[in-house]
Amino acid sequence: MAFVSTPLPHLSTTSTSRAASQCASVAPVRAGSFAPRRSGINAASAAQRCGSAAGQAVPMCMSARLKTAIVTGASSSIGLHAAKELAGRGDYHVVMAVRNPGKAEAAAKAVGMPADSYTVVPLDLARLQSVREFVTAVGVAGVPPVAALVCNAATWHPRDKKPRFTEDGFDETVQVNHLGHFLLANLLLPQLKLNRGRCVFLATQTHNPDTLPGKVPPQADLGELEGLVGGFKTLPGTIDGKKFEPTKAYKDSKVCNILTMTEMNRRYGTDGVTFSAVFPGCIAQSELFREKRGWFRALFPLFQRYITKQLVPVEEAGRRVALVASDGRFGDSGRYWQWRGSYLQGMDKTTPVPIDPTEREAGKAEKLWELSAKLVNMGV
Ligand SMILES: NC(=O)c1ccc[n+]([C@@H]2O[C@H](COP(=O)([O-])OP(=O)(O)OC[C@H]3O[C@@H](n4cnc5c(N)ncnc54)[C@H](OP(=O)(O)O)[C@@H]3O)[C@@H](O)[C@H]2O)c1
């Protein structure tokens, strides 16, 4: 179901209108545009359809769903299937946090997510203002308490020659993958603490030059975070302050995801929140590769299937992410999960194992935290 974020002046805050805003279809708005738009829905009849009753805080259509899981980038591939898995558990309502609500709505329908199991809320991670507006919107959406945040969205522009600067003055890859999620996780932290929730970051293998996949150039290297110290805004727009290379920018941003997870765990791991990272396997056909050349997109899945034997279907990747976000076996904070074994040989041949997230960049986590907090104006 689509949801137009942030305060809807035309709807009162009674339970009936809340039910309507969540259960009825509202015309999607352009991601990042928060101007309220009325779709001609009838609040009372929408509430009736949902079974909402006067005085009921949460409409009956989601009453069995006791908590909310937010999944960023839930409009495609891994995020979509993680959202579907979480919604399928029955106890989670899913907030699909996406830059293109229309696409997310169609994707949710296409994979068969029940209409009462999710709410689409616009989020453009390339705009800090949008992140703040998203958190406000979730706060007034009337969804169950937020008990999971899956930081899944990412962007990668492998053929770019120079960075795309956002309106906030950062390289888009760094902002979407790292800074946007950094701000989002911190703004949602009070709710995650209150609900003893989970915060999960999507990680890669290629970010770590101490592993075989990570040795493929260009290797990730945050340097001394010179770019963050300088505050970006101008060329080269990179984290280490050196020459721009788009794939390195992606890998560096994924290192930042892991360091953010470990630093959040160091700071707040004893406050009841479980912080995790997960490498879901290689999904060589996902939209992440949309800007790669045709020959690469044709051959890479074959390479992963027959040479590395690491290919994982997107449904399985989504299931893995959902497990880390919700299953009791993944309740140990500060872990970075991978699945050992080849999925292609059968699911029973794979096992989740925690791997050491403390790699060569580990000593930079606290500095990265402080610099990032300053850049997103978190008031530190
Ligand atoms: N594919 C793999 O093999 C693999 C392996 C390891 C880890 N991962 C990680 O898994 C995660 C998901 O990747 P994927 O393979 O599923 O790629 P994907 O299909 O390209 O998904 C990325 C999602 O991020 C969204 N997004 C991009 N820019 C955004 C923005 N400015 N604001 C909000 N959302 C934005 C996209 O939205 P649109 O739908 O609007 O484009 C899309 O839904 C990433 O973190 C990636 O690093 C992937």
The ligand as an SDF file (V2000), in Angstrom:
LIG
                    3D

 48 52  0  0  0  0  0  0  0  0999 V2000
   24.1360   -7.9500   -5.9820 N   0  0  0  0  0  0  0  0  0  0  0  0
   25.1240   -8.5040   -5.3120 C   0  0  0  0  0  0  0  0  0  0  0  0
   25.7540   -9.4490   -5.7830 O   0  0  0  0  0  0  0  0  0  0  0  0
   25.4880   -8.0160   -3.9370 C   0  0  0  0  0  0  0  0  0  0  0  0
   26.4830   -8.6810   -3.2260 C   0  0  0  0  0  0  0  0  0  0  0  0
   26.8240   -8.2280   -1.9650 C   0  0  0  0  0  0  0  0  0  0  0  0
   26.1700   -7.1480   -1.4100 C   0  0  0  0  0  0  0  0  0  0  0  0
   25.2200   -6.5010   -2.1390 N   0  0  0  0  0  0  0  0  0  0  0  0
   24.5590   -5.3560   -1.5110 C   0  0  0  0  0  0  0  0  0  0  0  0
   23.1610   -5.6050   -1.4980 O   0  0  0  0  0  0  0  0  0  0  0  0
   22.4560   -4.3750   -1.5030 C   0  0  0  0  0  0  0  0  0  0  0  0
   21.3560   -4.3980   -2.5430 C   0  0  0  0  0  0  0  0  0  0  0  0
   21.9290   -4.5820   -3.8150 O   0  0  0  0  0  0  0  0  0  0  0  0
   21.1440   -5.2220   -5.0380 P   0  0  0  0  0  0  0  0  0  0  0  0
   22.0520   -6.1890   -5.6700 O   0  0  0  0  0  0  0  0  0  0  0  0
   19.8110   -5.6600   -4.6080 O   0  0  0  0  0  0  0  0  0  0  0  0
   21.0710   -3.9480   -6.0120 O   0  0  0  0  0  0  0  0  0  0  0  0
   19.8300   -3.1260   -6.6300 P   0  0  0  0  0  0  0  0  0  0  0  0
   18.8290   -4.0370   -7.2020 O   0  0  0  0  0  0  0  0  0  0  0  0
   20.4570   -2.1060   -7.5140 O   0  0  0  0  0  0  0  0  0  0  0  0
   19.1780   -2.4360   -5.3620 O   0  0  0  0  0  0  0  0  0  0  0  0
   19.6040   -1.2260   -4.8650 C   0  0  0  0  0  0  0  0  0  0  0  0
   18.3980   -0.5070   -4.3130 C   0  0  0  0  0  0  0  0  0  0  0  0
   18.8500    0.7680   -3.7970 O   0  0  0  0  0  0  0  0  0  0  0  0
   17.9500    1.7370   -4.2340 C   0  0  0  0  0  0  0  0  0  0  0  0
   18.5570    3.0830   -4.3000 N   0  0  0  0  0  0  0  0  0  0  0  0
   19.5210    3.5210   -5.1270 C   0  0  0  0  0  0  0  0  0  0  0  0
   19.7360    4.8380   -4.9260 N   0  0  0  0  0  0  0  0  0  0  0  0
   18.8930    5.2300   -3.9360 C   0  0  0  0  0  0  0  0  0  0  0  0
   18.6160    6.4520   -3.3060 C   0  0  0  0  0  0  0  0  0  0  0  0
   19.2290    7.5910   -3.6630 N   0  0  0  0  0  0  0  0  0  0  0  0
   17.6900    6.4910   -2.3230 N   0  0  0  0  0  0  0  0  0  0  0  0
   17.0200    5.3650   -1.9650 C   0  0  0  0  0  0  0  0  0  0  0  0
   17.2160    4.1760   -2.5500 N   0  0  0  0  0  0  0  0  0  0  0  0
   18.1380    4.1020   -3.5290 C   0  0  0  0  0  0  0  0  0  0  0  0
   17.4910    1.2780   -5.6050 C   0  0  0  0  0  0  0  0  0  0  0  0
   16.2770    1.9480   -5.9370 O   0  0  0  0  0  0  0  0  0  0  0  0
   15.6310    1.8960   -7.4060 P   0  0  0  0  0  0  0  0  0  0  0  0
   14.8360    0.6030   -7.4350 O   0  0  0  0  0  0  0  0  0  0  0  0
   14.7770    3.1000   -7.4510 O   0  0  0  0  0  0  0  0  0  0  0  0
   16.7480    1.8950   -8.3870 O   0  0  0  0  0  0  0  0  0  0  0  0
   17.3330   -0.2060   -5.3550 C   0  0  0  0  0  0  0  0  0  0  0  0
   16.0720   -0.4830   -4.8080 O   0  0  0  0  0  0  0  0  0  0  0  0
   23.5120   -3.2870   -1.7250 C   0  0  0  0  0  0  0  0  0  0  0  0
   23.8220   -2.6980   -0.4870 O   0  0  0  0  0  0  0  0  0  0  0  0
   24.7150   -4.0430   -2.2470 C   0  0  0  0  0  0  0  0  0  0  0  0
   25.9180   -3.4050   -1.9130 O   0  0  0  0  0  0  0  0  0  0  0  0
   24.8440   -6.9060   -3.3890 C   0  0  0  0  0  0  0  0  0  0  0  0
  1  2  1  0
  2  3  2  0
  2  4  1  0
  4  5  1  0
  4 48  2  0
  5  6  2  0
  6  7  1  0
  7  8  2  0
  8  9  1  0
  8 48  1  0
  9 10  1  0
  9 46  1  0
 10 11  1  0
 11 12  1  0
 11 44  1  0
 12 13  1  0
 13 14  1  0
 14 15  2  0
 14 16  1  0
 14 17  1  0
 17 18  1  0
 18 19  2  0
 18 20  1  0
 18 21  1  0
 21 22  1  0
 22 23  1  0
 23 24  1  0
 23 42  1  0
 24 25  1  0
 25 26  1  0
 25 36  1  0
 26 27  1  0
 26 35  1  0
 27 28  2  0
 28 29  1  0
 29 30  1  0
 29 35  2  0
 30 31  1  0
 30 32  2  0
 32 33  1  0
 33 34  2  0
 34 35  1  0
 36 37  1  0
 36 42  1  0
 37 38  1  0
 38 39  2  0
 38 40  1  0
 38 41  1  0
 42 43  1  0
 44 45  1  0
 44 46  1  0
 46 47  1  0
M  CHG  2   8   1  16  -1
M  END
$$$$
